[in-house]
């Protein structure tokens, strides 16, 4: 196994604002694996509040590079377990390596991943388009710039109900709301009750990730479904979210890639929960991998490539919410200038 990597600092089209702050660029890590001449690619973006910067991914990879390069690759699940044991505290790096492993495996088998998994893509959910926190005028202009069937609205301000009320005047599209853990329980219930009459489909992570008591209170009273994000990082968290949330949002970077994400989906379905796979502002490399999970999902938040003004590859394309797969096998991604 040959290992190469590059880091990038990709510029957003617009400053991207959530309840924790605003950023103009997205640092990201791209890895290339080569197994007997077949190359595979994976991605992990840097998310500052998870404290795994790109420099840490590189440092950890270099510390175990010899072990990676000596691995005899046969199947991606075995590869994931190997990487997970090498880097138990770095799910971001494991995610990138896992994606690249699946990409290689699909190319070996001459199939796209959804074909390998025997999935029917005919009823894939549409992906949303995210409107970050900004002035109401700017948020309205962002919607007008990107007419879309489903918008994800970032909230966590003193004017959340006013924002949704004003945005609703300009579109009949479906809204989903993501508070990124910004509210308290009573405040959340008041706002969610107002959102029910404003065409909001569900609310993502209303409370702090460890506020299980507050979530139980809200779960029993909310007029809208509640989807866990920050409260559902790894496989162990799925059962914790049961009867505190109506569904989970799986982020490949946080959980460690496609391999554990598939297990999380299975567990959530066993518990009767809704399932979403979300974006952490990955470019085309990461989004093309995630898109192969679409047939297993209720909701999709895979708009990272639309929010970025720069990218490092080609693969999926998105047409008004509909994700179209790249032509190649594996994840279907082609990386430029690696």
Residue pairs with C-beta under 8 A, 6 or more apart in sequence:
1 33
1 34
1 35
1 68
1 69
1 70
1 71
1 73
2 33
2 34
2 35
2 69
3 31
3 32
3 33
3 34
3 61
3 65
3 68
3 69
4 31
4 32
4 34
4 338
5 29
5 30
5 31
5 32
5 58
5 61
6 29
6 30
6 312
6 338
7 27
7 28
7 29
7 30
7 54
7 58
8 27
8 28
8 30
8 283
8 310
8 312
9 25
9 26
9 27
9 28
10 25
10 26
10 27
10 28
10 283
10 308
10 309
10 310
10 311
10 312
11 24
11 25
11 26
11 308
11 309
11 310
12 23
12 24
12 25
12 26
12 281
12 307
12 308
12 309
13 307
13 308
13 309
14 132
14 134
14 138
14 142
14 307
15 22
15 23
15 24
15 132
15 134
16 22
16 23
16 24
16 26
16 130
16 132
16 281
16 307
17 132
17 133
17 134
17 154
18 132
18 133
18 154
18 156
18 178
18 180
19 133
19 154
19 155
19 156
19 157
19 179
19 180
19 181
19 182
20 49
20 180
22 132
22 133
26 45
26 46
26 281
26 283
26 308
27 45
27 46
27 53
27 54
28 43
28 44
28 45
28 46
28 54
28 281
28 282
28 283
28 286
28 312
29 43
29 44
29 45
29 46
29 54
29 57
29 58
29 92
29 93
29 96
30 41
30 42
30 43
30 96
30 285
30 312
30 313
30 335
30 338
31 41
31 42
31 43
31 61
31 96
31 97
31 100
32 39
32 40
32 41
32 100
32 335
32 338
33 39
33 40
33 41
33 42
33 97
33 100
33 101
33 103
33 104
34 40
35 73
35 104
35 108
38 104
38 107
38 108
39 103
39 104
40 99
40 100
40 101
40 102
40 103
40 104
40 105
40 107
40 330
40 331
41 99
41 100
41 103
41 285
41 313
41 331
41 333
41 335
41 338
42 95
42 96
42 97
42 98
42 99
42 100
42 101
42 103
42 257
42 285
42 286
42 289
43 95
43 96
43 99
43 282
43 283
43 285
43 286
43 289
44 57
44 92
44 93
44 95
44 96
44 253
44 286
45 92
45 253
45 280
45 281
45 282
45 286
45 304
46 52
46 53
46 54
46 57
46 92
47 92
47 253
47 280
50 92
50 254
52 90
52 91
52 92
52 93
56 90
57 90
57 92
57 93
57 96
60 87
60 90
60 93
61 68
61 93
64 86
64 87
67 86
68 83
68 86
68 97
71 79
71 82
73 79
73 101
73 104
75 105
76 98
76 101
76 102
76 104
76 105
76 258
76 259
77 259
79 97
79 98
79 101
80 94
80 97
80 98
80 101
80 256
80 257
80 259
80 260
83 93
83 94
83 97
83 98
83 101
84 94
84 256
87 93
87 94
91 233
91 234
91 253
91 254
91 255
91 256
91 257
92 253
92 254
94 256
94 257
95 252
95 253
95 254
95 255
95 256
95 257
96 257
97 257
98 256
98 257
98 258
98 259
99 252
99 257
99 258
99 285
99 286
99 289
99 331
102 113
102 257
102 258
102 259
102 289
102 330
102 331
103 289
103 330
103 331
103 333
104 330
105 116
105 330
106 112
106 113
106 116
106 329
106 330
106 331
107 328
107 329
107 330
109 116
109 329
110 329
111 329
112 292
112 325
112 328
112 329
112 330
112 331
112 332
113 258
113 289
113 292
113 330
113 331
114 121
114 292
114 294
114 295
114 325
117 262
117 292
119 292
119 295
119 296
120 295
121 294
121 295
121 325
123 295
124 294
124 295
124 297
124 300
124 322
124 323
125 294
125 297
125 298
125 299
125 300
126 149
126 150
126 300
126 320
126 321
126 322
127 150
127 300
127 301
127 302
127 303
127 318
127 321
127 323
128 148
128 150
128 151
128 152
128 176
128 299
128 300
128 301
128 303
128 321
129 146
129 148
129 150
129 151
129 152
129 303
129 306
129 321
130 151
130 152
130 153
130 154
130 178
130 279
130 301
130 303
130 307
131 139
131 142
131 143
131 151
131 152
131 153
131 154
131 167
132 139
132 142
132 154
133 139
133 154
133 155
133 156
133 157
134 142
136 159
136 162
136 163
136 166
136 167
139 153
139 163
139 167
140 166
140 167
140 170
143 151
143 167
143 170
143 171
144 170
146 306
147 171
147 173
147 320
148 173
148 320
148 321
149 173
149 174
149 320
149 321
150 173
150 174
150 175
150 176
150 201
150 321
151 167
151 171
151 173
151 174
151 175
151 176
152 175
152 176
152 177
152 178
152 204
152 301
152 303
153 163
153 164
153 167
153 175
153 176
153 177
153 178
154 178
154 180
155 163
155 164
155 177
155 178
155 179
155 182
155 191
156 179
156 180
156 182
156 183
157 163
157 182
160 177
160 179
160 191
161 191
161 194
161 195
164 175
164 177
164 194
164 195
164 198
164 200
165 198
167 175
168 175
168 198
168 199
172 199
174 199
174 201
175 195
175 198
175 199
175 200
175 201
176 200
176 201
176 202
176 203
176 204
176 299
177 195
177 200
177 202
177 203
177 204
178 203
178 204
178 205
178 229
179 188
179 203
179 204
179 205
179 206
179 207
180 204
180 205
180 229
180 230
181 205
181 206
181 207
181 208
181 209
181 230
182 206
183 191
183 206
183 207
184 207
184 214
185 207
185 211
185 214
185 215
185 217
185 218
188 203
188 206
188 207
188 214
188 218
188 222
189 217
189 218
189 221
189 222
192 200
192 203
192 206
192 218
192 222
192 223
192 224
193 223
195 203
195 224
196 223
196 224
200 224
201 224
201 225
202 224
202 225
202 226
202 227
202 246
202 247
202 274
202 299
203 222
203 224
203 225
203 226
203 227
204 226
204 227
204 228
204 229
204 249
205 227
205 228
205 229
205 230
205 231
205 249
206 215
206 218
206 226
207 214
207 215
207 218
208 214
208 230
209 230
209 231
210 231
212 231
212 240
212 244
215 226
215 231
215 244
215 245
216 243
216 244
218 226
219 226
219 243
219 244
219 245
219 246
225 246
225 247
225 274
226 244
226 245
226 246
226 247
227 245
227 246
227 247
227 248
227 249
227 274
227 276
227 299
228 237
228 241
228 244
228 245
228 247
228 248
228 249
229 249
229 251
229 278
231 237
231 240
231 241
231 244
231 245
232 238
232 240
232 241
232 245
232 248
232 249
232 250
232 264
233 251
233 254
233 255
234 254
234 255
234 256
234 260
235 255
235 260
235 263
235 264
235 267
237 248
238 248
238 264
238 267
238 268
238 271
238 273
239 267
239 271
241 248
241 273
242 271
242 273
245 273
246 273
246 274
247 268
247 273
247 274
247 275
247 276
247 298
247 299
248 264
248 268
248 273
248 274
248 275
248 276
249 276
249 277
249 278
249 299
249 301
250 261
250 264
250 265
250 275
250 276
250 277
250 278
251 277
251 278
251 279
251 280
252 258
252 261
252 277
252 280
252 282
252 286
252 289
252 290
253 280
253 282
253 286
254 280
255 261
255 264
258 289
258 290
258 292
258 293
261 277
261 293
262 293
262 296
265 275
265 293
265 296
265 297
268 274
268 275
269 275
274 298
274 299
275 296
275 297
275 298
275 299
276 297
276 298
276 299
276 300
276 301
277 290
277 293
277 294
277 297
277 300
277 301
277 302
278 301
278 302
279 287
279 290
279 301
279 302
279 303
279 304
280 286
280 304
281 304
281 307
281 308
282 290
282 304
282 305
283 304
283 305
283 308
283 310
283 311
283 312
283 313
284 305
284 311
284 312
284 313
284 314
284 315
284 316
284 333
285 312
285 313
285 315
285 331
285 333
285 335
286 304
287 302
287 304
287 305
287 315
287 316
288 313
288 315
288 316
288 325
288 326
288 331
288 332
288 333
289 331
289 333
290 302
291 302
291 316
291 323
291 325
292 325
292 331
294 300
294 302
294 323
300 323
302 316
302 318
302 323
303 318
305 311
305 316
305 318
306 318
312 335
312 336
313 333
313 334
313 335
313 336
314 326
314 333
314 334
314 336
315 325
315 326
315 328
315 331
315 332
315 333
315 334
316 323
316 324
316 325
316 326
316 332
317 323
317 324
317 326
318 324
325 332
326 332
326 333
326 334
328 334
